[in-house]
Amino acid sequence: MTSPVILAAGTAGVLDETSGVMDLSRIGAVVTKSITPEPREGNSPLRVAPVRAGMLNAIGLANPGIEAFVQAFAPKAASVPCRVIGSAAGFCVSDYEQVAGRLAACDGIDAIELNVSCPNVCGGPEFGVDCGALTEVVAAARQAIGRREDGGKPLLAKLPPVSIGTPTTIVDLARAAVDAGADVLTLCNTTPGMAIDVQTRSPVLGNGTGGLSGPAVHPIVLRLIHLVYTQFAREAGVPIIGLGGVMRWDDAAAFVVAGASAVGVGTAMFADTRRPGRLVRELDRWVVSQGVASVDELTGSLQS
Ligand SMILES: Cc1cc2nc3c(=O)[nH]c(=O)nc-3n(C[C@H](O)[C@H](O)[C@H](O)COP(=O)(O)O)c2cc1C
């Protein structure tokens, strides 16, 4: 990638629709909308709501389905002026296997990200919180896209922000995903949340609950990146993409210091489509101010 800044899955259209409002050649990569085997209408409205420190969404994986994606979107992928990461989602192991395999076969799709952590659909998130299920899904996707040593494309596992209240830690999940064939960890997807209209005394979102993103989740994700980096990824040599609440350059820089090699941005774009471009420039300035040649040299540079 020419830059460590990535446009997060589902926040930048299906493929390259943001090219009308930003220069994608300055961005490291764009992640597609998560694609499922069949087309999906998604949840009933309201699907997005602002909250005090971010936003809630319950899109419900609305997407054109893999067949329409391959016909109508994939042919444009090779001409997108940054890396393209295809996002695969599903409700059973064979869904992920099928979508990952089809996406990987597309020219111009450089890597596959497995969305095993969508909190807004029934049956979707379970894969990301159980080491056994995660192993099965990642191994099946790896098999479908081919082994790295045989030319198979890089595989990213996007994990949920598992913080407390479960016997399985984020480090266990990270290790399971990598052991099963993931090359990169994306930390993290949204965290389940809710908003209530107190006048009507009903949920704001049509789905009742949704995924929280934006500034509120940044400190939570920062800690998870630090945990995964220090307890597993550093020694294993596995890159982390930090994602959650990056609004300004110093949010991104904090992810890097904690252990991220790249940073994703989603919610910030809803506030201002110029944010990703600005982040790229300001991160470059930070790298210079730290007296190093690239962001890589600052990954995991937290001083104790
Ligand atoms: C409107 C919206 C749609 C999203 N759709 C997807 C999706 O299709 N697949 C996915 O993996 N994540 C999806 N996400 C999660 C984002 O990729 C990202 O993980 C999350 O928003 C946290 O980053 P942020 O705080 O910078 O927005 C979506 C988020 C939002 C706000």
The ligand as an ORCA input file, in Angstrom:
! r2SCAN-3c Opt
* xyz 0 1
  C     -22.737      2.374      8.116
  C     -21.741      1.315      8.442
  C     -21.719      0.126      7.698
  C     -20.778     -0.868      7.981
  N     -20.763     -2.009      7.225
  C     -19.798     -2.941      7.447
  C     -19.671     -4.080      6.605
  O     -20.403     -4.264      5.634
  N     -18.698     -4.975      6.886
  C     -17.815     -4.821      7.929
  O     -16.915     -5.648      8.114
  N     -17.897     -3.719      8.732
  C     -18.848     -2.793      8.502
  N     -18.918     -1.674      9.300
  C     -17.927     -1.515     10.392
  C     -16.744     -0.654      9.942
  O     -16.024     -1.260      8.888
  C     -15.779     -0.385     11.125
  O     -15.317     -1.622     11.596
  C     -16.456      0.365     12.272
  O     -17.321      1.363     11.782
  C     -15.439      0.968     13.235
  O     -14.656      1.981     12.625
  P     -15.013      3.547     12.740
  O     -15.197      3.863     14.188
  O     -13.838      4.253     12.102
  O     -16.262      3.748     11.964
  C     -19.849     -0.685      9.031
  C     -19.878      0.506      9.788
  C     -20.801      1.496      9.504
  C     -20.774      2.755     10.312
*
